Amino acid sequence: MKIALTRLGTKDLATLAQRMISTSNSGKYPVIVNHPLLINLQTSYTDYDQVYAKQIYSGKGKNVASADHERDLIYSNLKAFLNGYRKISSVPNFQFAEDLYEVFKTFGLDLDRLSYSSQSAQMKKLIAALELPENMQKLTGLSLHIAFAEMKIKHEAFETLFAEQASQC
């Protein structure tokens, strides 16, 4: 007999539980009839089966992904602008771009590659930091206040859609 250790997914565990319940209910093995462990397994499986069979598709997946893409795009464009502008010391307000890029660095330069929830948490912190009066002054000095407002709006739109999707599951 060959034994291998592998990870069992939820579907595999559900199948295993179902087989154990069926075997115990068959009456073929009187030792396990009404065994407390199997009674507990059956109760747990019933609870799991109700959730497992629940329809969880909200229909908002494509909209959420699209909103995330738009949020990622404005974030990436702002980050790229600041990165490029800060490298040209002969342009006016290049130090503003350097300072703002440091704010982006503080919250991670790869926000657009994080999971929805991680990105949302970091994006909220980034927006709060950029809304500080000294940073708003720098955004205005670089004529980026409108782009920042757009990033904030796109983030809020994503948050709304994501919350709607989560509440329907």
KOLNU-954815 format. One record per atom (N, C-alpha, C): residue number from 1; x negated, y, z. Coordinates in pm, whole numbers. Atoms other than C-alpha are relative to their C-alpha. Layout:
BEGIN
[atom NUM,[X,Y,Z]]
...
END
This chain:
BEGIN
[atom 1,[-84,-116,0]]
[atom 1,[0,0,0]]
[atom 1,[-89,123,0]]
[atom 2,[77,-122,11]]
[atom 2,[-131,342,-96]]
[atom 2,[76,112,72]]
[atom 3,[-59,-110,-75]]
[atom 3,[-65,635,138]]
[atom 3,[-72,127,-42]]
[atom 4,[57,-128,38]]
[atom 4,[-115,992,27]]
[atom 4,[68,111,80]]
[atom 5,[-55,-115,-69]]
[atom 5,[-70,1314,217]]
[atom 5,[25,110,-102]]
[atom 6,[-35,-108,90]]
[atom 6,[114,1575,17]]
[atom 6,[96,94,72]]
[atom 7,[-95,-95,-56]]
[atom 7,[319,1882,92]]
[atom 7,[139,-34,-52]]
[atom 8,[-138,22,39]]
[atom 8,[691,1831,90]]
[atom 8,[71,134,-9]]
[atom 9,[-79,-120,15]]
[atom 9,[909,2107,-44]]
[atom 9,[137,-18,64]]
[atom 10,[-133,7,-62]]
[atom 10,[1257,2187,83]]
[atom 10,[90,-101,-70]]
[atom 11,[-82,96,73]]
[atom 11,[1416,1978,-191]]
[atom 11,[-37,-143,37]]
[atom 12,[46,133,-38]]
[atom 12,[1202,1677,-104]]
[atom 12,[45,-36,141]]
[atom 13,[-44,24,-137]]
[atom 13,[1281,1714,264]]
[atom 13,[151,-25,6]]
[atom 14,[-145,20,4]]
[atom 14,[1652,1742,186]]
[atom 14,[32,-140,-51]]
[atom 15,[-21,134,55]]
[atom 15,[1635,1424,-22]]
[atom 15,[-35,-106,104]]
[atom 16,[41,92,-105]]
[atom 16,[1448,1243,256]]
[atom 16,[105,-6,112]]
[atom 17,[-102,-4,-105]]
[atom 17,[1702,1357,515]]
[atom 17,[128,-70,-46]]
[atom 18,[-121,63,53]]
[atom 18,[1992,1250,292]]
[atom 18,[-14,-152,-3]]
[atom 19,[22,145,5]]
[atom 19,[1840,904,244]]
[atom 19,[2,-61,140]]
[atom 20,[0,52,-137]]
[atom 20,[1782,861,616]]
[atom 20,[142,-3,57]]
[atom 21,[-138,-5,-47]]
[atom 21,[2140,965,691]]
[atom 21,[82,-112,-65]]
[atom 22,[-72,106,70]]
[atom 22,[2276,729,427]]
[atom 22,[-37,-138,55]]
[atom 23,[46,128,-53]]
[atom 23,[2065,443,558]]
[atom 23,[58,-25,140]]
[atom 24,[-52,17,-137]]
[atom 24,[2175,503,918]]
[atom 24,[151,-23,0]]
[atom 25,[-146,16,6]]
[atom 25,[2542,522,817]]
[atom 25,[43,-130,-69]]
[atom 26,[-35,122,73]]
[atom 26,[2527,203,610]]
[atom 26,[36,-117,93]]
[atom 27,[-27,108,-95]]
[atom 27,[2545,-17,922]]
[atom 27,[-93,-118,-15]]
[atom 28,[95,106,27]]
[atom 28,[2263,-230,789]]
[atom 28,[-100,-19,114]]
[atom 29,[97,2,-109]]
[atom 29,[2039,-143,1082]]
[atom 29,[68,47,128]]
[atom 30,[-75,-38,-120]]
[atom 30,[2236,-148,1408]]
[atom 30,[-82,77,105]]
[atom 31,[86,-67,-98]]
[atom 31,[1938,-18,1607]]
[atom 31,[9,153,-13]]
[atom 32,[1,-145,21]]
[atom 32,[1965,328,1449]]
[atom 32,[139,62,-3]]
[atom 33,[-136,-55,-1]]
[atom 33,[2344,364,1459]]
[atom 33,[16,84,127]]
[atom 34,[-21,-96,-110]]
[atom 34,[2430,666,1680]]
[atom 34,[-128,34,77]]
[atom 35,[127,-39,-64]]
[atom 35,[2063,731,1754]]
[atom 35,[-2,153,10]]
[atom 36,[-1,-146,-18]]
[atom 36,[2024,1086,1897]]
[atom 36,[-82,77,-104]]
[atom 37,[83,-67,101]]
[atom 37,[1747,1176,1652]]
[atom 37,[75,9,-133]]
[atom 38,[-73,-1,127]]
[atom 38,[1961,1077,1353]]
[atom 38,[126,85,8]]
[atom 39,[-117,-88,-17]]
[atom 39,[2267,1256,1493]]
[atom 39,[-45,146,-14]]
[atom 40,[55,-135,12]]
[atom 40,[2054,1570,1528]]
[atom 40,[-39,30,-145]]
[atom 41,[38,-16,140]]
[atom 41,[1918,1520,1174]]
[atom 41,[124,27,-85]]
[atom 42,[-123,-16,78]]
[atom 42,[2271,1488,1036]]
[atom 42,[61,139,23]]
[atom 43,[-52,-134,-30]]
[atom 43,[2383,1807,1212]]
[atom 43,[-83,107,-70]]
[atom 44,[90,-97,64]]
[atom 44,[2079,1998,1087]]
[atom 44,[15,-4,-151]]
[atom 45,[-14,12,145]]
[atom 45,[2121,1862,736]]
[atom 45,[131,63,-47]]
[atom 46,[-129,-60,37]]
[atom 46,[2486,1970,728]]
[atom 46,[-13,152,-5]]
[atom 47,[23,-145,0]]
[atom 47,[2384,2326,822]]
[atom 47,[-85,41,-120]]
[atom 48,[90,-30,112]]
[atom 48,[2104,2321,565]]
[atom 48,[74,-11,-133]]
[atom 49,[-71,24,126]]
[atom 49,[2329,2181,291]]
[atom 49,[94,115,-34]]
[atom 50,[-90,-113,25]]
[atom 50,[2575,2468,333]]
[atom 50,[-77,120,-55]]
[atom 51,[82,-112,47]]
[atom 51,[2298,2723,283]]
[atom 51,[-65,-33,-134]]
[atom 52,[70,42,121]]
[atom 52,[2115,2525,16]]
[atom 52,[90,6,-122]]
[atom 53,[-93,3,112]]
[atom 53,[2424,2494,-200]]
[atom 53,[61,137,-28]]
[atom 54,[-57,-134,15]]
[atom 54,[2514,2863,-158]]
[atom 54,[-52,65,-128]]
[atom 55,[38,-73,119]]
[atom 55,[2513,3066,-475]]
[atom 55,[-72,127,42]]
[atom 56,[74,-115,-47]]
[atom 56,[2240,3322,-419]]
[atom 56,[-37,96,-113]]
[atom 57,[36,-88,110]]
[atom 57,[2207,3479,-762]]
[atom 57,[84,127,8]]
[atom 58,[-72,-126,-15]]
[atom 58,[2298,3844,-726]]
[atom 58,[28,66,-135]]
[atom 59,[-17,-63,131]]
[atom 59,[2271,3931,-1095]]
[atom 59,[-78,130,-13]]
[atom 60,[73,-127,1]]
[atom 60,[2044,4223,-1008]]
[atom 60,[-150,-17,-23]]
[atom 61,[142,27,15]]
[atom 61,[1709,4057,-1068]]
[atom 61,[-68,82,-108]]
[atom 62,[60,-76,111]]
[atom 62,[1642,4224,-1403]]
[atom 62,[-3,149,32]]
[atom 63,[-4,-142,-36]]
[atom 63,[1749,4564,-1272]]
[atom 63,[-105,33,106]]
[atom 64,[100,-21,-104]]
[atom 64,[1527,4529,-966]]
[atom 64,[-140,-3,-61]]
[atom 65,[131,10,66]]
[atom 65,[1231,4420,-1180]]
[atom 65,[-26,125,-85]]
[atom 66,[15,-120,82]]
[atom 66,[1292,4713,-1415]]
[atom 66,[-29,123,87]]
[atom 67,[22,-112,-92]]
[atom 67,[1312,4961,-1126]]
[atom 67,[-141,-8,59]]
[atom 68,[135,17,-52]]
[atom 68,[991,4815,-984]]
[atom 68,[-103,39,-105]]
[atom 69,[93,-35,108]]
[atom 69,[820,4850,-1321]]
[atom 69,[-10,152,-16]]
[atom 70,[0,-146,13]]
[atom 70,[923,5217,-1344]]
[atom 70,[-77,64,116]]
[atom 71,[71,-48,-118]]
[atom 71,[797,5277,-991]]
[atom 71,[-150,-25,-15]]
[atom 72,[141,34,22]]
[atom 72,[469,5099,-1075]]
[atom 72,[-64,92,-102]]
[atom 73,[54,-81,108]]
[atom 73,[426,5303,-1391]]
[atom 73,[-33,141,46]]
[atom 74,[27,-136,-46]]
[atom 74,[458,5645,-1229]]
[atom 74,[-111,1,104]]
[atom 75,[108,10,-99]]
[atom 75,[236,5535,-940]]
[atom 75,[-135,-14,-72]]
[atom 76,[125,24,73]]
[atom 76,[-32,5407,-1182]]
[atom 76,[-44,124,-76]]
[atom 77,[33,-120,76]]
[atom 77,[-15,5720,-1395]]
[atom 77,[-52,112,90]]
[atom 78,[48,-101,-95]]
[atom 78,[-51,5952,-1096]]
[atom 78,[-140,-35,50]]
[atom 79,[130,45,-49]]
[atom 79,[-340,5746,-961]]
[atom 79,[-107,19,-108]]
[atom 80,[96,-13,110]]
[atom 80,[-513,5742,-1302]]
[atom 80,[-33,148,-26]]
[atom 81,[23,-143,21]]
[atom 81,[-468,6118,-1345]]
[atom 81,[-96,54,106]]
[atom 82,[84,-49,-109]]
[atom 82,[-617,6191,-1003]]
[atom 82,[-142,-55,-11]]
[atom 83,[132,61,12]]
[atom 83,[-903,5949,-1061]]
[atom 83,[-81,68,-110]]
[atom 84,[72,-65,110]]
[atom 84,[-995,6108,-1393]]
[atom 84,[-31,146,30]]
[atom 85,[14,-143,-26]]
[atom 85,[-944,6469,-1285]]
[atom 85,[-108,28,105]]
[atom 86,[96,-22,-109]]
[atom 86,[-1156,6432,-972]]
[atom 86,[-145,-17,-45]]
[atom 87,[136,27,49]]
[atom 87,[-1455,6321,-1179]]
[atom 87,[-57,116,-83]]
[atom 88,[47,-113,81]]
[atom 88,[-1475,6649,-1373]]
[atom 88,[-11,122,92]]
[atom 89,[19,-105,-99]]
[atom 89,[-1622,6897,-1130]]
[atom 89,[10,142,-57]]
[atom 90,[-6,-134,60]]
[atom 90,[-1605,7186,-1379]]
[atom 90,[144,51,-16]]
[atom 91,[-139,-45,14]]
[atom 91,[-1223,7198,-1381]]
[atom 91,[49,59,131]]
[atom 92,[-50,-61,-124]]
[atom 92,[-1027,7410,-1136]]
[atom 92,[72,-104,87]]
[atom 93,[-68,84,-99]]
[atom 93,[-902,7236,-823]]
[atom 93,[-38,-148,-7]]
[atom 94,[41,141,7]]
[atom 94,[-1099,6916,-887]]
[atom 94,[-6,-60,141]]
[atom 95,[6,50,-137]]
[atom 95,[-1139,6891,-508]]
[atom 95,[138,-43,49]]
[atom 96,[-137,42,-35]]
[atom 96,[-758,6872,-473]]
[atom 96,[23,-144,-47]]
[atom 97,[-17,134,56]]
[atom 97,[-764,6567,-699]]
[atom 97,[-79,-102,82]]
[atom 98,[82,89,-82]]
[atom 98,[-1045,6413,-493]]
[atom 98,[69,-29,133]]
[atom 99,[-68,17,-129]]
[atom 99,[-855,6471,-168]]
[atom 99,[124,-87,-13]]
[atom 100,[-122,78,20]]
[atom 100,[-531,6329,-305]]
[atom 100,[-32,-145,-37]]
[atom 101,[41,136,35]]
[atom 101,[-711,6029,-452]]
[atom 101,[-40,-76,126]]
[atom 102,[36,62,-129]]
[atom 102,[-847,5959,-103]]
[atom 102,[126,-43,75]]
[atom 103,[-128,39,-63]]
[atom 103,[-486,5954,23]]
[atom 103,[50,-129,-64]]
[atom 104,[-40,122,71]]
[atom 104,[-404,5696,-244]]
[atom 104,[-85,-118,48]]
[atom 105,[91,106,-45]]
[atom 105,[-710,5495,-138]]
[atom 105,[39,-52,138]]
[atom 106,[-37,36,-137]]
[atom 106,[-592,5498,224]]
[atom 106,[108,-108,1]]
[atom 107,[-113,95,2]]
[atom 107,[-278,5303,131]]
[atom 107,[-18,-110,-104]]
[atom 108,[32,106,95]]
[atom 108,[-444,5087,-133]]
[atom 108,[20,44,-143]]
[atom 109,[-7,-38,141]]
[atom 109,[-516,5140,-498]]
[atom 109,[69,-106,-85]]
[atom 110,[-66,108,75]]
[atom 110,[-337,4820,-594]]
[atom 110,[145,-21,44]]
[atom 111,[-139,12,-45]]
[atom 111,[13,4893,-462]]
[atom 111,[89,-62,-107]]
[atom 112,[-83,49,109]]
[atom 112,[158,4816,-803]]
[atom 112,[-14,-150,-23]]
[atom 113,[19,145,16]]
[atom 113,[33,4456,-773]]
[atom 113,[49,-77,122]]
[atom 114,[-47,66,-122]]
[atom 114,[181,4382,-430]]
[atom 114,[143,-52,-18]]
[atom 115,[-138,48,1]]
[atom 115,[505,4201,-355]]
[atom 115,[93,118,23]]
[atom 116,[-97,-107,-17]]
[atom 116,[822,4409,-349]]
[atom 116,[-2,59,141]]
[atom 117,[-9,-50,-137]]
[atom 117,[835,4431,29]]
[atom 117,[-130,67,45]]
[atom 118,[128,-61,-37]]
[atom 118,[463,4500,78]]
[atom 118,[-19,134,-69]]
[atom 119,[15,-124,75]]
[atom 119,[463,4761,-194]]
[atom 119,[92,107,56]]
[atom 120,[-94,-98,-55]]
[atom 120,[770,4929,-49]]
[atom 120,[-51,60,130]]
[atom 121,[52,-48,-128]]
[atom 121,[615,4952,296]]
[atom 121,[-115,98,-21]]
[atom 122,[115,-86,25]]
[atom 122,[291,5101,163]]
[atom 122,[42,127,-74]]
[atom 123,[-45,-115,78]]
[atom 123,[473,5330,-81]]
[atom 123,[68,102,92]]
[atom 124,[-64,-92,-95]]
[atom 124,[682,5477,204]]
[atom 124,[-107,79,76]]
[atom 125,[108,-67,-73]]
[atom 125,[362,5555,395]]
[atom 125,[-74,99,-91]]
[atom 126,[67,-89,95]]
[atom 126,[197,5703,84]]
[atom 126,[83,125,-23]]
[atom 127,[-88,-114,25]]
[atom 127,[497,5924,13]]
[atom 127,[1,93,122]]
[atom 128,[1,-82,-121]]
[atom 128,[506,6041,375]]
[atom 128,[-129,80,12]]
[atom 129,[129,-70,-7]]
[atom 129,[136,6128,361]]
[atom 129,[-8,110,-106]]
[atom 130,[6,-100,107]]
[atom 130,[174,6311,30]]
[atom 130,[97,116,27]]
[atom 131,[-96,-106,-33]]
[atom 131,[468,6510,171]]
[atom 131,[-51,96,107]]
[atom 132,[58,-93,-97]]
[atom 132,[245,6670,435]]
[atom 132,[-28,132,-70]]
[atom 133,[14,-131,66]]
[atom 133,[223,7045,367]]
[atom 133,[-132,20,-74]]
[atom 134,[129,-20,67]]
[atom 134,[-149,7041,285]]
[atom 134,[-9,-82,-129]]
[atom 135,[3,82,122]]
[atom 135,[-101,6758,32]]
[atom 135,[100,51,-104]]
[atom 136,[-96,-58,94]]
[atom 136,[209,6917,-121]]
[atom 136,[-62,123,-69]]
[atom 137,[68,-116,57]]
[atom 137,[2,7233,-171]]
[atom 137,[-99,-44,-108]]
[atom 138,[97,52,98]]
[atom 138,[-264,7028,-351]]
[atom 138,[72,-56,-123]]
[atom 139,[-78,50,113]]
[atom 139,[-2,6853,-566]]
[atom 139,[50,115,-87]]
[atom 140,[-47,-117,73]]
[atom 140,[141,7192,-661]]
[atom 140,[-117,66,-73]]
[atom 141,[118,-60,63]]
[atom 141,[-209,7326,-732]]
[atom 141,[-44,-75,-125]]
[atom 142,[32,81,118]]
[atom 142,[-257,7041,-980]]
[atom 142,[119,-17,-94]]
[atom 143,[-126,11,76]]
[atom 143,[97,7082,-1119]]
[atom 143,[53,-142,-3]]
[atom 144,[-46,138,-10]]
[atom 144,[181,6731,-1001]]
[atom 144,[122,-15,90]]
[atom 145,[-114,9,-91]]
[atom 145,[469,6817,-769]]
[atom 145,[122,-62,-66]]
[atom 146,[-115,58,71]]
[atom 146,[724,6720,-1035]]
[atom 146,[-22,-151,-20]]
[atom 147,[31,143,14]]
[atom 147,[549,6389,-1104]]
[atom 147,[13,-72,134]]
[atom 148,[-16,59,-132]]
[atom 148,[537,6322,-730]]
[atom 148,[148,-18,34]]
[atom 149,[-144,10,-25]]
[atom 149,[910,6396,-702]]
[atom 149,[60,-115,-81]]
[atom 150,[-47,111,83]]
[atom 150,[969,6152,-987]]
[atom 150,[-38,-135,61]]
[atom 151,[42,125,-64]]
[atom 151,[767,5882,-810]]
[atom 151,[87,-29,122]]
[atom 152,[-83,15,-118]]
[atom 152,[968,5941,-495]]
[atom 152,[142,-44,-38]]
[atom 153,[-135,36,48]]
[atom 153,[1300,5919,-685]]
[atom 153,[1,-144,-49]]
[atom 154,[6,138,52]]
[atom 154,[1193,5599,-860]]
[atom 154,[-16,-100,114]]
[atom 155,[15,87,-117]]
[atom 155,[1087,5449,-528]]
[atom 155,[135,-15,72]]
[atom 156,[-130,5,-68]]
[atom 156,[1422,5539,-370]]
[atom 156,[102,-81,-81]]
[atom 157,[-90,78,85]]
[atom 157,[1610,5393,-669]]
[atom 157,[-30,-149,13]]
[atom 158,[38,140,-19]]
[atom 158,[1414,5069,-634]]
[atom 158,[50,-50,135]]
[atom 159,[-41,40,-135]]
[atom 159,[1482,5057,-259]]
[atom 159,[150,-27,6]]
[atom 160,[-146,17,1]]
[atom 160,[1856,5098,-319]]
[atom 160,[39,-129,-70]]
[atom 161,[-31,123,74]]
[atom 161,[1870,4821,-581]]
[atom 161,[-46,-124,76]]
[atom 162,[55,114,-73]]
[atom 162,[1650,4591,-375]]
[atom 162,[87,-33,122]]
[atom 163,[-88,20,-116]]
[atom 163,[1871,4641,-69]]
[atom 163,[133,-61,-41]]
[atom 164,[-125,57,51]]
[atom 164,[2183,4568,-275]]
[atom 164,[-19,-146,-34]]
[atom 165,[28,140,35]]
[atom 165,[2025,4250,-408]]
[atom 165,[-12,-86,124]]
[atom 166,[21,78,-123]]
[atom 166,[1922,4135,-62]]
[atom 166,[131,-20,76]]
[atom 167,[-125,13,-74]]
[atom 167,[2267,4201,85]]
[atom 167,[96,-97,-66]]
[atom 168,[-90,92,71]]
[atom 168,[2433,3982,-179]]
[atom 168,[-46,-143,10]]
[atom 169,[50,137,-12]]
[atom 169,[2221,3679,-102]]
[atom 169,[46,-64,128]]
END
